Amino acid sequence: MKIIRWVLGRLILIIDYLTRPKKLIRTESQQQKIDAILKDHSLYEFHACPFCVKIRRYLRKNSLNIDIRDAKNNKKYRSELEKLGGKIQVPCLCIKNNNNNIIWIYESNDIISYLNKIVKNE
């Protein structure tokens, strides 16, 4: 089973690389504004996970710069995801708001819906 997952993961990464979307071009001031909004956002992921690839493709297409954290190979990030987020499930968007509260959004469609609201407002 591990071999099948490994092969499928590599296939997903190759297809992603070959079909990458073009980045959205914004003015410098617009991009800085969105970057400022997203500065306290982190995406926990496994590199070959198809749902994580879906989020990374969305980020690239919309030129959204979010800190991406490899929760599979980095013990610190995996531990943060488990202890603070409550479970090891990716993709997971971590949002630190102004009140030092942390919001954890799981599920790729929910993450994209949240990010769409930010993109639409700017």
Buried (B, 14 or more C-beta within 10 A) or exposed (E): EEEEEEEEBEEBBEEBEEEEEEEBEBEEEEBEEBEEBBEBBBBBBBBBBBBBBBBBBBBBEBBBEBEBBBBBEEEEBBEBBBEEBEEBBBBBBBBEEEEEEBEBBBEBEEBBEBBEEBBEEE
